[in-house]
Amino acid sequence: MNFADIFYPENPKMRETLIRKSQEIVELMKNNFRATNQLIDVLKEHLGLRFNPITLNESATVKANCDVLIQRIREIQTRLEKIDKELVEKLEPDLYEKLKTRDLSIPERAKVSEVLRGIQCGFAGLVAPFVVGWLFQNVAILGRITGTCWVIATGLLGGVVFGVLLMGIEMIFQGILGSIERDRLKQALKEYEDALEDFRPASEKYQDSITEVKLTIKRMANMNELS
């Protein structure tokens, strides 16, 4: 404890709370990068869509890393919008609606898969319509994660180097003591709490949803092998 903490006893507690919240943001960011790369793998394997994987850069700011994540997800959204537009043109309305709800029979999946193959100039098996249907159902999740990342990127946290955030709050508030530190801690703590209120559930939903689609694809592949 430094000397100023004697006169401002709330500072150490706020530091500890801020450290916990900053570490939570770090872990959520790491997991969001990992989940996005898993989604990229699924799109490549089952739809023939190619996106470069993303890498978290601890030497860059939180904003720079958020920008990387936002850009890649928006690229996926843009490609999905193009596929959606072409499917509307090429599929019967009832088949298109079944695709969005993933309620397709095997013959219907084969028909949609053939259309997808023509649209993308790649490849598409019987799992491909399920992946597209999943994307249609989860487009709001993609939008929400980019929105919450943008909030973090444009706030006080955005200008902090990611690696510094890993080291702890002392590095950020080094040399700031007493009432000034108290005010800065209060400001940062309020921002972290507000950011996490949306970022936490959005990240967890995003990650869980991608895990779900991977597990479902695996089950579908096993069923196809047994049939």
Phi, psi and omega in degrees: 000131178276169186301321183296334181295337178296322181272341179230072187294345179282342183299312180302319180295318179295323177300312182298317179296318181294323177299314180298317182290323178294322178293325177294318178298319178301311182294321178297318179298314179301315181291328177293321176297315180297316181296321179296319177294326176294320177296319177301319179296319179296316181296323179290315185290321189252344179238352181072017179270136185242122174229140178292137175296158182251149182234130177285128183253108182287348178271351180260169180285165175301319179301315181299320178291321176299320180298321179297314180296314181299315182299315183292319179294322178293326176296319177295317179298318180298317179294321179296319179299321179293316178298317180302313181300317181289326178293322178301322182285328191256344181254150172296146184306318182292324179290323177297317179295321177296324179298317182296329180263001180061033181253063184247139171284168180299316176299322179292322177297320179297321180293315179295321180299321179295320178295317179299321181297321179288325181293315191266349183057032180232233178221155181203118178265195183291341178280337185305314179299325177297317181297316179296316178299321177297318179298318178300317183288335187248016180299328179293327178294320178298318179293324183290321182292324177291324179295317180289327175296321180297321179299315179293319183296328185264001181264191180301323182293332186302326183276358181277134175294133187304318180296327177293322178299326178292330184283336179122165185293332181303325180293328182282321185255021182300129178086358178256122187232167170062223186295327179294316177297318179303314181294318179295319179297316179299316180297313181295319182296318177298318180293317180298316181297316179296317181296316183291333181303324177260322186293322181298302181295325179296318181293316182296318178295318179299311182294316180296321182294319179290323175298319180298314182294324178297315181294321180293319177299319179297318178295319180297319179296319179296320179295321179295325178292326182281334183280000000 
